[in-house]
Amino acid sequence: MAMTETTKARVSAVQESKKAANRRRIMIYLALLAVALIAPFLAYPVFLMKILCFALFACAFNLVLGYTGLLSFGHAAFLATGGYFTGYLLSQHAVTPEVGILVGTLAAIILGTFFGLLSIRRQGIYFAMITLALAQLVFFFYLQADFTGGEDGMQGVPRGYLFGFIDLENNLSMYYFVLAVFLIGFMLIQRTIHSPFGQVLKAIRENEPRATSLGYNVDAYKLVAFVISAGLAGLAGSTKTVVFQLASLNDAHWHMSGEVILMTLVGGVGTLVGPIVGATFVLTLTHQLAQSALGDWVNVILGVVFVACVMAFRAGIVGELQKFAKKNFK
Amino acid sequence: MTMIFGVPAAAFFGQLLLGLINGAFYALLSLGLAIIFGLLKIINFAHGAQYMLGAFAAYLLLNLLGINYWAALFLAPLIVGIIGALIERYLLRRITHIDHIYGLLLTFGLALIIQGLFTNLFGVSGNRYPVPSELSGGINLGFMFLPFYRGWIVAIAVVVCIAVWFLIEKTKLGGYLRAGTENPALMQAFGINVPLLVTLTYGFGVALAAFAGVLAAPIYSVAPGMGANLLIVVFAVVVIGGMGSIMGAIVTGLAMGIVEGLTKVYYPEASNTVIFLVMIFVLLLRPAGLFGKEA
């Protein structure tokens, strides 16, 4: 059937505006990349690396909450697993950092598969409770296991030489390595979301029975998304251990699972850059508070931010900005 | 000395009793969670913090106003229950129209606030609450020594659980509650004030948590963190039992306490993980939970 002139014009107009939006997005990414590249000369690199690690963690978490609609309350387990395995390999077997990180990520993927297989049997609120309980099981395991150092954690993990020749003791090379890891993780998420696979995930989030009736194996899609998310959370944990030369029990605690939810919520659930903004916001806030007279009030203030987000700013910083832009510039 | 499966009888029954006491707390807390979930469809993440509030309310009533344990057993749940009702009225009600996950996140934030506040006011270490003089001491049953207060916890928890079951399953008020769980819109059309019922239900569930907190005050130290880790175990108990039935919550709670106690006798290393392992097995065999209905 031939298209009428007006439909053709409309289609090409839509394509044009899509292209323009894409161009704008690429410009924003390039600007952010430029900032990231010069940042270590302007701010303390170790703090920046912390932000990058947690931003990756939050982006990974957002893949399940924001794009699949599953609230995992057990992501701390993957962060800690990545950290412990990498820390163990680096300090006991003197492997190069990239091998340690790969193995840590792999361990998180395996754990994620196990978590996913169990927890996607239930939906909604049950899913949150099951992942929380499983993560608590993992927490007790790391508390009692010999290789983790229990309450003290694993300290003095050597950073080592990347690929055997780049000295990561130098904070600047460490920073650019962490940035590269972050970008790989972020790009993977970006590709996942904008692929046909990601579209199905969104369909599941919006209307699960409908997706099922259209013939999609909903559980398989959820499981794959969950495993990708777990692996990237593990990657963040592994990298974090190399940066701080420490793997600690704090990372496995349910408090950490809550913190990553907060980061994602503050930044904007279901937006690509939201978790990055949220992680930066939460870490800067806790960092500033810890140094001020309000140091003891960090948890209370985080709780207040949590409540305020749920009550008034459910779209998060990036989400609210997008809404604002849509309202005023269209 | 009598032995039971290679363990001295006194140790065996001692751990069994401890397990029963833990089970009593699991039952009371999961009962409250189930009631709240039934009507509000949210998981109350602040349940552990509200349990802690109950213990602190008893502690403060005693130390500031000289009000004894028996009065606190009524007053503390009342006070904390009213706080709960206010939380429902002014916070939870505003987000009932959106995804119930936000209710969970809101109560999680509240738990962080309450717990952080009490940590700052009272420090992390616990405060002692004396066992009421009427229940101090104990009795030698021949095979074990039973402290009166511990026996009291198990007895009163079971009585309260059964009373709540009776209230919900056999009275008119309970009928409203069950009807509200099934179809709130229709009930509203029949002229029943559903929003008020929701507020009262949340307050009642919270009061149950506070009641458990008062019971716990004399045997555990009254500390800001006392509810947080307990709550995660209770979540596992809820997943094991399924939230379909009130009786299911009670029975599963007590049973899991006993399982935990017996694990402490035979394989102590696994005692704090055994309930999570049971949860995994139940999920594999009966995903809806032992007493749950498949959605």
HADDOCK unambig.tbl for C-alpha pairs under 7 A between the chains (distance, minus, plus):
assign (segid A and resid 118 and name CA) (segid B and resid 283 and name CA) 6.63 0.50 0.50
assign (segid A and resid 121 and name CA) (segid B and resid 287 and name CA) 6.28 0.50 0.50
assign (segid A and resid 122 and name CA) (segid B and resid 287 and name CA) 6.92 0.50 0.50
assign (segid A and resid 125 and name CA) (segid B and resid 43 and name CA) 6.84 0.50 0.50
assign (segid A and resid 125 and name CA) (segid B and resid 101 and name CA) 6.64 0.50 0.50
assign (segid A and resid 126 and name CA) (segid B and resid 239 and name CA) 7.00 0.50 0.50
assign (segid A and resid 129 and name CA) (segid B and resid 235 and name CA) 5.93 0.50 0.50
assign (segid A and resid 130 and name CA) (segid B and resid 236 and name CA) 6.93 0.50 0.50
assign (segid A and resid 133 and name CA) (segid B and resid 232 and name CA) 6.14 0.50 0.50
assign (segid A and resid 133 and name CA) (segid B and resid 236 and name CA) 5.89 0.50 0.50
assign (segid A and resid 133 and name CA) (segid B and resid 276 and name CA) 6.34 0.50 0.50
assign (segid A and resid 134 and name CA) (segid B and resid 276 and name CA) 6.76 0.50 0.50
assign (segid A and resid 137 and name CA) (segid B and resid 273 and name CA) 5.84 0.50 0.50
assign (segid A and resid 137 and name CA) (segid B and resid 276 and name CA) 6.29 0.50 0.50
assign (segid A and resid 140 and name CA) (segid B and resid 273 and name CA) 6.98 0.50 0.50
assign (segid A and resid 296 and name CA) (segid B and resid 120 and name CA) 6.78 0.50 0.50
assign (segid A and resid 297 and name CA) (segid B and resid 116 and name CA) 6.96 0.50 0.50
assign (segid A and resid 299 and name CA) (segid B and resid 112 and name CA) 6.15 0.50 0.50
assign (segid A and resid 299 and name CA) (segid B and resid 113 and name CA) 6.70 0.50 0.50
assign (segid A and resid 299 and name CA) (segid B and resid 116 and name CA) 5.55 0.50 0.50
assign (segid A and resid 300 and name CA) (segid B and resid 112 and name CA) 6.07 0.50 0.50
assign (segid A and resid 300 and name CA) (segid B and resid 113 and name CA) 4.32 0.50 0.50
assign (segid A and resid 300 and name CA) (segid B and resid 116 and name CA) 5.05 0.50 0.50
assign (segid A and resid 300 and name CA) (segid B and resid 117 and name CA) 6.38 0.50 0.50
assign (segid A and resid 303 and name CA) (segid B and resid 109 and name CA) 4.35 0.50 0.50
assign (segid A and resid 303 and name CA) (segid B and resid 110 and name CA) 6.18 0.50 0.50
assign (segid A and resid 303 and name CA) (segid B and resid 112 and name CA) 5.03 0.50 0.50
assign (segid A and resid 303 and name CA) (segid B and resid 113 and name CA) 4.94 0.50 0.50
assign (segid A and resid 304 and name CA) (segid B and resid 109 and name CA) 6.69 0.50 0.50
assign (segid A and resid 304 and name CA) (segid B and resid 113 and name CA) 6.64 0.50 0.50
assign (segid A and resid 306 and name CA) (segid B and resid 106 and name CA) 6.89 0.50 0.50
assign (segid A and resid 306 and name CA) (segid B and resid 109 and name CA) 5.15 0.50 0.50
assign (segid A and resid 307 and name CA) (segid B and resid 106 and name CA) 5.38 0.50 0.50
assign (segid A and resid 307 and name CA) (segid B and resid 109 and name CA) 5.44 0.50 0.50
assign (segid A and resid 307 and name CA) (segid B and resid 110 and name CA) 6.89 0.50 0.50
assign (segid A and resid 310 and name CA) (segid B and resid 102 and name CA) 6.39 0.50 0.50
assign (segid A and resid 310 and name CA) (segid B and resid 106 and name CA) 6.08 0.50 0.50
